[in-house]
Amino acid sequence: MATIAADYMVGALVNAGVKRVFGVVGDSLNGFTDSLRRDGSIEWVHMRHEESAAFAAGAEAHLTGQLAVCCGSCGPGNLHLINGLFDCHRSGVPVLAIAAHIPSTEIGTDYFQATHPEVLFKECSHYVELVSSPDQLPQILGRAIRTAIARKGVAVVVVPGNVALGPLTKPVPNWSAPSAPVIRPSNDDVAELARLLNRSSRVTLLCGAGCKDSHAEVVELARKLQAPIVHSLRGKEYIEYDNPFDVGMTGLIGFASGYSSMKSCDMLLMLGTDFPYRQFYPEKVTIAQVDTRAEALGNRCPIELGVLGTVKDTLNELLPKIQEKADSSFLNRALDDYRKARESLDALAEPEAGSSTIHPQYVTRLISELADDDAIFSCDVGTPVAWTARYLKMNGKRRLVGSFNHGSMANSLLHSIGAQAAFRDRQVISMSGDGGFSMMMGEFLTLIQTGLPVKVVVLNNGTLGFVEMEMKASGFVDTGCDLKNPNFAAMANAIGIKGVRVEHPAELEGALREAFAHPGPALVDVVSARQELVMPPATTADQTYHFGLFMLRAVIDGRGQQLIDLAKVNLFR
């Protein structure tokens, strides 16, 4: 039986199946961390920054589907958690944050490190509550755990340090996590959706993260409808593999084939996705959407039918009502477009004979080919996301984690720590940009601290590449994007992590093999092309105009050499 509130907290987490807590110690957390130490059932993962702790917990929750936990001490520790918790919440993963607080007797007196965490966390959580006395803890903690699991998001328990040390002799209850409910639409909605699909001759499916565990049902629907399948980035790991109807992604980092399949259909069916970019949706066509979130239905484009239900449960009801289509001409055109788009992209991932330039497409293709069949990948926001989307191959066993909804820099290394902590025996590869890696580089030391054998591949192109391209595409001369980087491999070796630097394409495969075979953490510092363009699947006259405006301004600004480099890297390939 617990004797203090902190002991009750630990016991409740153990019974809820929590295996580890990510965080940074602090005086207001002392009661909780000491209870963890004395109990010994839960691993404390010592991070260097609370933001990292939240990202790591988010990766564990995404990969396992189970509750993950992070914590921060009062004041600044809580504030540091916020960015990572926003990412968890927007990704829809179950995370409990324990936010320690100043002494309860000092709340409201402008005390040292005082904040109001119950207000701070409201926007990035489904539930946040302050525990004012030990007797409140059992009900608040239990409700927070249930909320995080059932609503798939963040819950926060705010506990003043003195309250955590207060007496509480209540026994810790047995815990049974709520299982995922069956959410299926009404018979009328299923019938109407079937009617819309049966009457349409050119159906395209747009599939997102809500298609998890629904691969077979989605592919069967595509077969019956003779429909191409376009996926979002978050849907990639669930729907891309073993899929004869796949035509790639759409969006800013997608394929021309995915873009074309959506723009040329007469009906678009959105399955478990709230794809955010309005300009990529078709106009004047029938659109239906299936999602478990009412607020997502019709959020991005006008829809004729919104269906509340999980993809799996909805399709199980829908499939018997679908009339098989014999005409595959629309699908065949889409698949042919995909084959051509894939050939063009793959050509860019081949090393150029006699060239000393390392292109990021080639880097990502090699990583995909050399990684384990069940490897877990994370990728930084920016250009690494584009290369991951286009060149990393999924197979149903591999997993992919990223800040795909929140879009935070520096997520990749942090996500990889959470992934490796949860799966010690699987290969975890962080595909990092130099901007993201250096932003939270302190967590590189966590790999030594924890013994986590994460493999970090840094695309070292000396710039905030995606931001630079956004500036150019809008007609601006790039400003503030340059990065003066160290030799990251030498830095890694200096702190006791295996580091390999690659400056020529011929060295790349051997360096990756060496790093991936190393039993501990390793870093590959790849000096890659700075001026590599991420071309969208379709360009507009406005984009062309603004890029031309950038070129004119660059010449006026004395950056003619930059334009020459741009041409060498992209136009002459």
Stockholm file with secondary structure:
# STOCKHOLM 1.0

chainA/1-573         MATIAADYMVGALVNAGVKRVFGVVGDSLNGFTDSLRRDGSIEWVHMRHEESAAFAAGAEAHLTGQLAVCCGSCGPGNLHLINGLFDCHRSGVPVLAIAAHIPSTEIGTDYFQATHPEVLFKECSHYVELVSSPDQLPQILGRAIRTAIARKGVAVVVVPGNVALGPLTKPVPNWSAPSAPVIRPSNDDVAELARLLNRSSRVTLLCGAGCKDSHAEVVELARKLQAPIVHSLRGKEYIEYDNPFDVGMTGLIGFASGYSSMKSCDMLLMLGTDFPYRQFYPEKVTIAQVDTRAEALGNRCPIELGVLGTVKDTLNELLPKIQEKADSSFLNRALDDYRKARESLDALAEPEAGSSTIHPQYVTRLISELADDDAIFSCDVGTPVAWTARYLKMNGKRRLVGSFNHGSMANSLLHSIGAQAAFRDRQVISMSGDGGFSMMMGEFLTLIQTGLPVKVVVLNNGTLGFVEMEMKASGFVDTGCDLKNPNFAAMANAIGIKGVRVEHPAELEGALREAFAHPGPALVDVVSARQELVMPPATTADQTYHFGLFMLRAVIDGRGQQLIDLAKVNLFR
#=GR chainA/1-573 SS CCSBHHHHHHHHHHHTTCCEEEECCCGGGHHHHHHHHHHCSSEEEECSCHHHHHHHHHHHHHHHCSCEEEEECTTHHHHHHHHHHHHHHHHTCCEEEEEEESCGGGTTTTCTTCCCHHHHTGGGCSEEEECCSGGGHHHHHHHHHHHHHHHTSEEEEEEEHHHHTSBCCCCCCCCCCCCCCCCCCCHHHHHHHHHHHHHCSSEEEEECGGGTTCHHHHHHHHHHHTCCEEECTTTHHHHSTTCTTEEEECSTTSCHHHHHHHHTCSEEEEESCCCCCGGGSCSSSEEEEEESCGGGTTSSSCCSEEEESCHHHHHHHHGGGCCCCCCCHHHHHHHHHHHHHHHHHHHHTSCCTTCCCCCHHHHHHHHHHHSCTTCEEEECSSHHHHHHHHHCCCCSSCEEEECTTTCCTTHHHHHHHHHHHHCTTSCEEEEEEHHHHHHTGGGHHHHHHHTCCCEEEEEECSBCHHHHHHHHHTTCCCCSCBCCCCCHHHHHHHTTSEEEEECSHHHHHHHHHHHHHCSSCEEEEEECCTTCCCCCSSCCHHHHHHHHHHHHHHHHTTCHHHHHHHIIIIITC
#=GC SS_cons         CCSBHHHHHHHHHHHTTCCEEEECCCGGGHHHHHHHHHHCSSEEEECSCHHHHHHHHHHHHHHHCSCEEEEECTTHHHHHHHHHHHHHHHHTCCEEEEEEESCGGGTTTTCTTCCCHHHHTGGGCSEEEECCSGGGHHHHHHHHHHHHHHHTSEEEEEEEHHHHTSBCCCCCCCCCCCCCCCCCCCHHHHHHHHHHHHHCSSEEEEECGGGTTCHHHHHHHHHHHTCCEEECTTTHHHHSTTCTTEEEECSTTSCHHHHHHHHTCSEEEEESCCCCCGGGSCSSSEEEEEESCGGGTTSSSCCSEEEESCHHHHHHHHGGGCCCCCCCHHHHHHHHHHHHHHHHHHHHTSCCTTCCCCCHHHHHHHHHHHSCTTCEEEECSSHHHHHHHHHCCCCSSCEEEECTTTCCTTHHHHHHHHHHHHCTTSCEEEEEEHHHHHHTGGGHHHHHHHTCCCEEEEEECSBCHHHHHHHHHTTCCCCSCBCCCCCHHHHHHHTTSEEEEECSHHHHHHHHHHHHHCSSCEEEEEECCTTCCCCCSSCCHHHHHHHHHHHHHHHHTTCHHHHHHHIIIIITC
//
